[in-house]
């Protein structure tokens, strides 16, 4: 192999190695930039919306301890409702088996905090953030919505929402420590890259279905 060919092969290998890294970095940059001034930590500053969309997560960890992501999203949702920044709560999560039901776990906990049952609506087909966000519009009829999760998750959800014609703001639940959430944070980088692949390939929710009126 000539020196020129060797260099071409080397350059090609460098491109192959660097392209995914650059794609992940660019995805993260654009999603963060898009979310500027669209997420809030303070209930007094966030605008009102009829519906708050809570993005589901498991109630407990594999060791049986409470999942802090779950705990803090509950607290954030209750705060928004009690400050009258949302009127209804749409909990969207995974209910892929009889033994795993994120929406019902959230509902049960919210009721314990004094949220009236008739103010809570459940979406059992929120298998992914994409499903949760798009179904909020297509099934539950919401074009304006407050998304409730940790900030990194809200940023991604807002990007998905806006791409699908939804006006969205995010209310940031308390985050967890870096050590506690390192696996989730690492997965988030890949999830943000997947947002752009989903857009490119026009990926839709796994299920749609009959309309549900929130009122």
Order of alpha helices (4+ residues) and beta strands (2+ residues): alpha-beta-beta-alpha-beta-alpha-beta-alpha-beta-alpha-beta-alpha
